[in-house]
Amino acid sequence: MHYAWFDTMVNTYLVEQGGLDLADGAVIGLVVESGCRYAKPLAFPGDVEIGLKACRPGTSSVRYELGAFAPGTADAAADGFFVQVFVDRETRRPVAGPPVLRRALDRVGWDRR
C-alpha cells in the first residue's frame, strides 16, 4: 500500500501542478529506483496523509522523498523515496522535463495531503 500511496501522491502533484499528461503527453516519468522504511503500522482501510518533497531535480530526473502519516501526527509511520526519469513516450530515452514541470518540482519543498 505504501508504494501505491507514494506513486499516487507523485503523479497527482505532477498532473495538477506540473501539467503532466499521463494519457497523451510526449514526456512521461518512469520510476527507476524506490525504497521504503517502515516505522510503525498504519491501519487499512483508514485515512493517511502523504508528504512529498522534490530533492535534487536534475534536467531529466528527480528524487522524491515521501512520508506516510496518520492524520494529525508529526512523525511519519513510513518514509520512502522514488527516483524518476523523464523520458520520451515513444523512444523511452531520457529528455528534459518540460518547463512547467520543472517549475513545479522547484516549488515542492514539502507538500502534505
Backbone as a ProteinNet text record, in pm:
[ID]
protein_1_A
[PRIMARY]
MHYAWFDTMVNTYLVEQGGLDLADGAVIGLVVESGCRYAKPLAFPGDVEIGLKACRPGTSSVRYELGAFAPGTADAAADGFFVQVFVDRETRRPVAGPPVLRRALDRVGWDRR
[TERTIARY]
81	0	85.3	195.4	277	328.1	374.4	423.3	310.3	191	76.4	43.7	46.5	22.4	127.1	253.9	362.4	347.8	322.1	308.1	190.2	80.1	-37.2	-6.1	65.6	99.5	186.9	291.1	380.6	303	225.9	153.5	46.6	-23	-123	-57.8	55.7	125.5	170.4	229.2	280.6	168.9	54.5	-58.3	-117.3	-144.7	-211	-121.3	3.5	93.4	193.1	227.1	331.3	283.4	151.7	98.3	129.6	167.2	199.5	72.4	75.5	-37.2	-5.1	-59.8	-27	-79.1	-189.5	-250.8	-189.3	-160.1	-120	4.9	67.4	183.9	303.6	386.8	508.8	612.7	606	701.4	626.9	686.1	631.8	743.9	706.9	805.5	808.7	929.2	947.8	1021.3	971.4	1039.6	1150.6	1274.7	1389.1	1450.8	1410.3	1459.3	1359.4	1340.7	1249.6	1289.5	1242.3	1267.4	1168.2	1150.6	1058.3	1106.4	1103.5	1133.3	1007.3	973.9	851.4	886.5	822	849	737.4	613.6	500.1	383.1	289	179.4	79	17.8	-97.4	-212.6	-331.5	-446.8	-499.1	-539.3	-601.6	-729.4	-843.1	-855.8	-857.2	-812.3	-809.2	-751.6	-759.1	-705.6	-554.5	-489.3	-344.8	-312.9	-211.6	-161.4	-23.2	3.8	133	202.8	326.5	408.8	503	528.2	611.9	712.9	835.3	941.8	1022.8	1048.7	1132.8	1275.3	1366.9	1507.1	1592.5	1688.3	1784.4	1721	1626.4	1574.6	1686	1706.1	1805	1734.7	1806.1	1748.4	1641.5	1669.9	1573.7	1533.2	1579.2	1543.8	1521.8	1457.7	1431.6	1419.9	1462.2	1442.3	1335.7	1233.7	1128	1149.2	1128.6	1123.6	980.3	929.6	789.3	775	666.3	633.8	486.9	456.3	317.7	286	181.8	146.6	3.3	-20.3	-157	-204.1	-329.2	-377.4	-351.3	-299.7	-276.2	-151.2	-67.4	55.9	175.9	280	400.9	506.8	505.5	607.4	555.4	637.3	597.6	592.6	489.1	478.8	570.1	598.8	691.1	748.8	871.5	929.1	992	990.1	1041.2	1094.1	1136.6	1186	1155.3	1144.7	1133	1236.2	1305.1	1384.9	1311.7	1280.4	1203.4	1284.1	1280.8	1346.2	1237.3	1245	1150.6	1203.6	1116.3	1156.1	1055.1	1099.4	1010.1	918.3	788.7	691.4	722.2	762.5	784.5	920.3	1026.6	1161.2	1208.3	1146.2	1185.8	1328	1374	1505.1	1485.6	1579.4	1567.6	1559.2	1473	1456.6	1444.1	1467.5	1447.2	1299	1268.3	1129.1	1081.3	954.9	900.9	914.9	928	947.6	843.2	714.9	611.2	631.6	674.6	701.6	823.1	925.3	1046.5	1017.4	933.7	895.7	818.5	730.7	654	746.7	848.5	943.5	1026.3	1061.1	1137.3	1055.6	923.2	835.7	808.7	816.6	770.6	881.7	901.9	992.7	934.4	803.6	733.3	585	511.3	367.1	305.1	208.4	146.3	-3.8	-55.3	-200.4	-251.2
-120.4	0	126.7	124.4	245.7	292.5	198.8	237.2	294.1	238.6	291.3	432.8	455.8	591.2	688.6	647.3	734.9	765.8	662.4	681.4	772.8	755.3	839.7	984.8	1007.5	1145	1212.1	1141.9	1199.9	1232.2	1136.6	1159.9	1266.8	1269.7	1373.8	1511.1	1524.8	1652.7	1690.7	1596.3	1627.2	1663.8	1598.2	1629	1765.3	1786.7	1910.4	2032.4	2019.5	2135.3	2144.5	2031.6	2031.1	2010.3	1996.1	1982	1850.1	1747.4	1618.2	1553.2	1511.7	1445	1296.2	1219.7	1077.3	997.4	1040	963.7	992.2	1119.4	1155	1240.6	1275.6	1363.9	1300.3	1383.2	1334.7	1288.7	1343.8	1309.9	1235.9	1126.3	1051.9	1030.7	997.9	971.8	823.9	766.9	626.8	621.2	540.9	520.4	418.9	459.3	372.3	319.8	376	329.4	372.9	291.1	326.9	253.8	305.6	241.4	289.9	211.7	248.8	187.3	267.5	219.8	236.3	131.9	130.1	149.6	247.5	276.5	226.9	237.7	191.6	165	83.9	46.5	158.9	152.9	235.8	138.9	173	86	96.6	-16	-17.5	-96.9	-50.7	81.9	189.4	302.9	416.2	535.8	649.1	771.1	776.8	835.9	854.9	987.1	1055.2	1176.2	1143.5	1190.5	1165.8	1299.3	1305.7	1424.2	1401.3	1505.1	1496.2	1609	1574.9	1673.4	1632.3	1726.9	1700.1	1743	1649.1	1675.6	1656.7	1741.1	1729.3	1714.1	1802.1	1791.5	1818.6	1726.3	1742.6	1778.4	1769.8	1802.2	1701.9	1572.7	1470.3	1377.2	1403.4	1314.3	1393.9	1327.8	1389.4	1278.6	1309.8	1220.1	1282.8	1204.8	1247.1	1178.9	1253.3	1194.6	1205.3	1097.6	1091	1037.3	1074.5	1022.1	986.3	879	837.5	864.1	940.9	985.4	945.3	907.1	900.4	1044.7	1073.5	1211.9	1279.5	1401.7	1482.2	1447.7	1358.6	1322.3	1389.9	1408.1	1474.8	1376.4	1256.3	1157.5	1062.9	1040.6	951.9	807.1	737.3	594.1	518.5	579.6	523.2	637.7	621	718.6	644.1	708.8	642.7	741.8	687.6	771.7	706	788.1	746.7	826	762.7	834.5	815.3	927.6	925.1	989.3	926.5	980.1	1014.5	1134.9	1176.4	1130.8	1065	1006.2	1041	1031.3	1043.4	920.9	944.4	834.8	726	763.4	665.9	596	673	614.6	562.9	611.6	577.8	625	724.8	785.2	907.2	932.3	1048.3	1179.7	1268.4	1402.3	1501.4	1626.3	1731.4	1742.8	1760.1	1782.6	1914.5	1923	2049.3	2160.7	2286.1	2397.2	2405.8	2384.1	2393.1	2283.7	2168.9	2059.4	2091.2	2144.8	2178.9	2287	2384.4	2487.9	2426	2332.4	2265.7	2188	2124.2	2049.7	2144.1	2258.9	2356.4	2411.3	2411.7	2466.5	2369.7	2240.4	2145.7	2112.9	2208.8	2182.9	2084.7	2089.7	1991.2	2017.6	1919.6	1928.4	1807.4	1832	1721.4	1724	1611.1	1598.5	1470.6
0	0	0	74.9	86.7	-49.4	-131.8	-263.5	-350	-337.8	-412.6	-366.2	-234.9	-183	-236.8	-232.1	-277.3	-426.6	-505.8	-650.2	-682	-610.7	-631.4	-596.8	-488.5	-447.8	-553.4	-599.6	-700.7	-827.5	-877.7	-1002.6	-988.8	-876.4	-854.7	-857.4	-789.6	-789	-930.4	-1002.6	-1136.5	-1234	-1222.4	-1310.1	-1273.4	-1143.6	-1100.7	-1107.7	-1071.5	-1061.6	-1176.5	-1237.6	-1339.1	-1480.9	-1498	-1632.3	-1700.1	-1624.5	-1684.1	-1737.9	-1863.3	-1928	-1934.4	-1839.8	-1831	-1950.1	-2008.1	-2116.6	-2253.4	-2282.4	-2418.5	-2429.1	-2317.2	-2322.5	-2389.9	-2449.7	-2515.8	-2414.3	-2292.2	-2185.9	-2075.9	-2030.3	-1916.6	-1815.9	-1693.9	-1590.4	-1556.6	-1552.5	-1514.2	-1381.4	-1289.8	-1162	-1185.2	-1155	-1178.5	-1049.2	-936.7	-807.4	-701.4	-599.2	-490.3	-363.6	-252.9	-124.6	-22	85.2	191.1	322.1	428.9	564.5	648.1	718.8	798.1	944.8	1009.5	1149.7	1240.8	1194.8	1274.9	1181.6	1225.6	1135.4	1112.6	996.8	963.4	937.3	983.9	965.4	822.5	767	634.9	644	597.7	538	645.5	610.4	701.1	629.2	694.2	634.9	653.4	556.2	560.9	492.8	542.3	477.3	422.1	301.7	237.8	218.9	264.3	244.1	127.6	50.3	-69.5	-71	-104.9	-122.1	-244.8	-333.6	-450.4	-416.3	-424.8	-391.3	-515.5	-532	-641.7	-778.6	-815.2	-951.9	-1052.3	-1143.9	-1249.9	-1379.6	-1487.1	-1617.6	-1657	-1637.3	-1678.4	-1564.5	-1443.4	-1332.9	-1204.8	-1109	-979.6	-875.6	-755.2	-641.7	-553	-522.1	-431.6	-297.5	-190.6	-58	-11	48.3	86.5	228	292.6	423.7	429.7	501.9	525.2	671.9	696.6	830.9	865	989.9	1038.6	1049.1	1014.8	1017.8	1152.6	1143.9	1263.3	1341.5	1289.6	1360.5	1295.9	1374.9	1325.7	1278.4	1331.4	1296.5	1189.3	1087.8	978.3	1025.9	982.3	1007.4	911.7	798.1	699.6	618.3	574.2	482.1	366.7	251.9	133.1	32.3	-80.3	-189.2	-322.4	-424.7	-564.7	-642.3	-734.8	-834.1	-966	-1028.8	-1152.2	-1263.4	-1381	-1500.2	-1600.6	-1655.2	-1758.1	-1893	-1969	-2096.9	-2204	-2327.4	-2442.1	-2442.1	-2456.4	-2451.7	-2554.2	-2672.9	-2780.3	-2771.1	-2754.6	-2757.8	-2623	-2516.1	-2378	-2346.1	-2417.7	-2392.5	-2303	-2210.4	-2121.2	-2198.9	-2149.5	-2206.6	-2092	-2121.6	-2021.4	-1990.9	-1863.9	-1826.4	-1883.3	-1924	-1975.9	-1871	-1913.9	-1820.3	-1709.1	-1741.4	-1637.9	-1532.6	-1574.1	-1481.3	-1394.9	-1454.3	-1378.9	-1274.8	-1311.2	-1214.1	-1097.4	-1126.3	-1020.6	-927.3	-981.7	-898.7	-811.8	-865.7	-788.6	-670.9	-683.6	-578.8	-464.9	-487.8	-386.9	-286.1	-194.3	-84.9	14	34.9	118.5	102.1	56.5	36.5	104.4	192.8	266	242.1	194.3	167.1	228.9
[MASK]
+++++++++++++++++++++++++++++++++++++++++++++++++++++++++++++++++++++++++++++++++++++++++++++++++++++++++++++++++

